[in-house]
Amino acid sequence: MESKEFKFNGATVNGFAMLFLNIAMNIAGIASIVYGAMLEGTVGGIVLMCLGIAMLITTLFIWGGFIKLEPGEARVMVFFGKYRGTFTDTGYFWVNPFITTKKLSLRARNLDADPIKVNDKTGNPVMIGMVLVWKLHDTYKAMFEIDSQTMAQSSGSTNKNEVSIGTSVTSMMSAFENFVRVQSDAALRQVAGQYAYDDTDSDGKELTLRSGGEEINQQLEQKLDERLAMAGIEIVEARINYLAYAPEIAAVMLRRQQATAIISAREKIVEGAVSMVKMALNKLSDENIVELDDDKKAAMVSNLLVVLCGDESAQPVVNTGTLNH
């Protein structure tokens, strides 16, 4: 979607120059009123007093046009309900006081989302959390495509008398943060539901939440960008920072993982033991140390496998007899 944001091209004046001019007009206005009063009702005195009053009223009008911007900030300019552009120049300026300015922050912000419970691809409940970095990149969408001002007023204060807090930059950014939090929750649930927590049945060939790493994070960023584009919000980075089974199945899944680990270890032990037994039989045969018939070989294989695969150390037994029947 094409952005409707554009740079403010209205008249702006250096703020310090207008400040000095306004102070001078205040002094001149007061002096005119005082000097006119001293003329005691003459035509010149009345003119001076009217001129002084007009100058003071003008200075009050001028005071409403001063704005200040720091790096990483912007002001959305609205003239009687019409969007006039976004002002991003840093410094102290004076603009038409009839233009309403809404201040926004363009700086990057962190959101550390609390872990939420979701069901993974296999239906297991897991606890998953993420941290993301976001910032505004389209002020028009942020101000006019979503109801940010109402959200700011409803979340800015619990005191009904404080109606102006909804227009402050703190309240506005808090409203955007709440919007990001809700959408990030939905995106995280969507991504987590597409993958299993861990791969226990397909020999590590399937992408999982635990092993996905960068690929899972990239998909999460993509889903967040799709959801937050309507609000003019850009995701700088999003990463899963917490992943665990839900408490109700954590103990069971831990035993399952332990059983899987034990089976894998046993497979390695048996594979090594068979290799060692084969090597021992070949050595005995090649070097003519002893001749073993099939029964003796079977007994030797059995004994060696018991020794090599056993959990406890074998007790040596000295055989002083003969190999013959």
C-alpha positions in Angstrom: 0.0 0.0 0.0 1.4 3.4 -1.0 2.2 5.7 1.9 0.2 8.9 2.3 2.9 10.5 4.4 4.7 13.6 3.1 7.0 16.3 4.4 5.4 19.4 5.8 6.0 22.3 3.3 4.2 25.1 5.1 5.9 28.3 6.3 8.3 27.9 9.3 10.3 30.6 11.0 13.3 30.3 13.3 12.0 30.0 16.8 14.6 32.2 18.5 14.0 35.1 16.0 10.2 34.9 16.7 10.9 34.7 20.4 12.9 37.9 20.4 10.3 39.6 18.2 7.5 38.5 20.5 9.3 39.8 23.6 9.9 43.1 21.9 6.3 43.3 20.9 5.3 42.6 24.5 7.5 45.4 25.8 6.3 47.8 23.0 2.7 47.0 23.7 3.0 47.6 27.5 4.9 50.8 26.8 2.2 52.0 24.4 -0.6 51.3 26.9 1.3 53.1 29.7 2.3 56.1 27.5 -1.3 56.3 26.1 -2.7 56.4 29.7 -0.3 59.2 30.5 -1.8 61.3 27.7 -5.1 61.4 29.7 -7.8 60.7 27.1 -6.4 62.5 24.1 -6.8 61.1 20.7 -3.2 60.1 20.5 -3.4 58.5 23.9 -6.4 56.4 22.9 -4.7 55.4 19.7 -1.6 54.3 21.5 -3.6 52.3 24.1 -5.6 50.5 21.3 -2.3 49.8 19.5 -0.7 48.5 22.7 -3.7 46.2 23.4 -3.6 44.9 19.8 0.1 44.2 20.1 -0.4 42.2 23.4 -3.2 40.2 21.8 -1.0 39.5 18.8 1.8 38.3 21.1 -0.6 35.8 22.8 -1.4 34.5 19.3 2.3 34.2 18.5 3.0 32.2 21.7 0.9 29.3 20.4 3.1 28.7 17.4 6.4 27.6 19.0 7.5 24.0 18.5 10.6 22.1 19.4 11.9 18.9 18.0 14.7 16.6 19.1 16.5 14.0 16.9 14.2 11.0 16.5 11.0 12.9 16.9 8.3 14.1 14.5 5.2 16.3 14.5 2.1 15.5 12.5 0.7 18.8 11.2 -3.1 19.1 11.0 -4.9 22.3 9.8 -8.6 22.3 10.8 -8.8 18.5 10.3 -6.7 18.4 7.1 -3.3 16.6 7.1 -0.7 19.1 6.1 2.4 16.9 6.3 5.0 15.6 8.8 7.6 17.9 10.3 10.9 16.2 11.2 13.5 19.1 11.2 15.2 19.2 14.6 15.4 22.5 16.4 13.2 25.4 17.6 10.7 26.8 15.2 7.5 28.8 14.9 4.6 27.8 12.7 1.0 28.9 12.1 -0.6 28.7 15.6 -3.8 27.4 13.9 -2.0 24.3 12.9 -2.5 21.5 15.4 0.8 19.5 16.0 0.8 16.0 17.3 4.2 14.9 18.6 5.4 11.4 18.0 8.7 9.5 18.7 10.5 7.7 15.8 13.0 6.1 18.1 13.4 2.3 18.4 11.6 0.7 21.3 11.8 -2.6 23.1 8.9 -4.9 23.9 9.6 -7.9 26.2 6.4 -9.9 25.9 5.5 -12.1 28.8 5.4 -15.8 28.0 2.0 -17.0 26.8 0.5 -20.5 26.7 -0.1 -21.9 23.2 -0.6 -25.3 21.6 2.2 -26.4 19.2 1.6 -28.4 16.0 1.2 -31.7 17.9 -1.3 -30.2 20.4 1.1 -30.0 23.4 0.7 -26.8 25.5 3.9 -24.8 25.6 5.0 -21.5 27.2 6.6 -19.1 24.7 7.7 -15.5 25.0 9.6 -13.1 22.7 11.4 -9.8 22.7 11.1 -7.4 19.8 12.4 -4.0 18.7 10.0 -1.7 16.8 9.6 1.9 15.7 7.3 4.1 13.8 8.1 4.7 10.1 4.8 6.1 8.7 3.3 8.8 10.9 0.2 9.2 8.6 -0.8 5.5 9.2 0.0 5.7 12.9 -2.2 8.8 13.4 -5.0 8.2 11.0 -5.2 4.5 10.0 -5.8 3.3 13.5 -7.7 4.9 16.4 -4.5 5.8 18.3 -5.9 9.0 19.9 -8.8 7.2 21.5 -6.5 4.4 22.7 -4.1 7.0 24.2 -6.9 8.8 26.0 -8.3 5.5 27.4 -4.9 4.2 28.5 -3.2 7.4 29.5 -4.9 8.1 32.8 -7.6 6.7 35.1 -8.6 10.3 36.1 -11.5 11.5 34.0 -10.6 15.1 34.6 -7.2 14.7 32.9 -8.6 14.8 29.3 -5.5 16.4 27.8 -3.1 13.6 28.6 -4.3 11.6 25.6 -2.5 14.1 23.3 0.9 13.7 25.1 3.7 11.9 23.3 4.0 9.5 26.3 0.3 8.5 26.0 0.5 8.2 22.2 3.5 5.9 22.3 1.9 3.8 25.1 -1.1 3.4 22.9 1.1 2.2 20.0 3.0 -0.1 22.4 -0.3 -1.7 23.5 -1.3 -2.2 19.8 2.1 -3.8 19.1 1.6 -6.0 22.2 -1.8 -7.3 21.1 -0.7 -8.0 17.5 2.6 -9.6 18.6 0.6 -12.0 20.8 -1.5 -13.0 17.8 1.5 -13.4 15.5 3.4 -15.5 18.1 0.4 -17.8 18.5 0.1 -18.2 14.8 3.8 -19.1 14.3 4.0 -21.4 17.3 1.0 -23.3 16.2 2.7 -24.3 12.9 5.6 -26.2 14.5 6.2 -28.8 17.1 8.1 -27.9 20.3 10.7 -30.6 19.7 11.4 -33.3 17.0 11.1 -36.7 18.7 9.8 -38.8 15.8 11.5 -37.8 12.6 15.2 -38.0 13.4 15.7 -34.2 13.4 14.5 -33.6 9.8 11.5 -31.5 10.8 11.8 -27.8 11.7 10.8 -27.2 15.3 10.5 -24.3 17.7 13.4 -25.6 19.7 15.8 -26.1 16.8 14.4 -23.6 14.3 16.5 -20.7 15.4 16.9 -17.9 12.8 14.3 -19.4 10.4 11.6 -19.3 13.1 12.6 -15.7 14.1 12.4 -14.6 10.4 8.9 -16.0 10.1 7.9 -14.3 13.3 9.2 -11.0 12.0 7.4 -11.5 8.7 4.0 -12.1 10.5 4.5 -9.1 12.7 5.3 -6.8 9.7 2.2 -8.0 8.0 0.0 -7.2 11.0 1.6 -3.9 12.0 2.0 -2.4 8.5 -1.5 -0.9 8.9 -0.3 1.2 11.8 2.9 2.4 10.1 5.0 0.4 12.5 8.2 -1.4 11.5 9.7 -4.4 13.2 13.5 -4.0 13.5 14.0 -7.4 15.2 11.9 -10.1 16.8 13.3 -13.2 18.7 11.9 -15.9 20.8 13.5 -15.6 24.2 11.6 -18.1 26.3 10.4 -21.6 25.3 9.3 -24.4 27.7 6.6 -27.0 28.1 3.6 -25.8 30.1 3.8 -26.8 33.8 1.0 -29.4 33.5 3.0 -31.6 31.1 6.5 -30.5 31.8 7.3 -33.4 34.1 5.9 -36.0 31.7 7.8 -34.5 28.7 11.0 -34.4 30.8 10.7 -38.1 31.4 10.0 -38.7 27.7 13.2 -36.7 26.8 15.2 -38.7 29.4 13.8 -42.0 28.0 14.8 -40.8 24.4 18.2 -39.9 25.6 18.7 -43.2 27.4 17.6 -45.2 24.3 20.0 -43.2 22.1 22.8 -43.8 24.6 22.1 -47.5 24.7 22.1 -47.7 20.9 25.6 -46.2 20.8 26.8 -48.5 23.6 25.5 -51.6 21.9 26.9 -50.5 18.5 30.3 -50.0 20.1 30.1 -53.3 22.1 29.3 -55.3 18.9 32.2 -53.7 17.1 34.6 -54.5 20.0 33.4 -58.1 20.2 33.9 -58.5 16.5 37.4 -57.1 16.7 38.3 -59.4 19.6 37.1 -62.5 17.8 39.0 -61.5 14.6 42.2 -60.9 16.6 42.0 -64.3 18.3 41.5 -66.0 15.0 44.1 -64.1 13.0 46.9 -64.5 15.6 46.0 -68.2 16.3 45.9 -67.5 20.1 43.0 -70.0 20.6 40.6 -71.9 18.5 37.0 -71.6 19.5 34.1 -73.6 18.2 30.7 -72.0 17.7 29.5 -72.8 21.2 32.6 -71.2 22.8 32.2 -68.2 20.5 28.6 -67.8 21.5 29.5 -67.9 25.2 32.4 -65.5 24.7 30.1 -63.0 22.8 27.5 -63.3 25.5 30.0 -62.6 28.2 31.6 -59.7 26.4 28.3 -58.0 25.7 27.2 -58.4 29.3 30.5 -56.7 30.4 30.5 -54.0 27.8 26.8 -53.1 28.0 26.3 -53.5 31.7 25.7 -50.5 33.9 28.0 -51.8 36.7 31.6 -52.8 36.5 32.1 -56.6 35.9 33.7 -58.8 38.5 36.7 -60.7 37.1 36.7 -64.5 37.4 39.9 -66.5 36.9 39.3 -69.7 34.9 42.1 -72.3 35.8 40.5 -75.1 33.8 40.7 -76.0 30.1 38.9 -74.9 27.0 38.3 -78.6 26.0 35.1 -80.4 27.1 
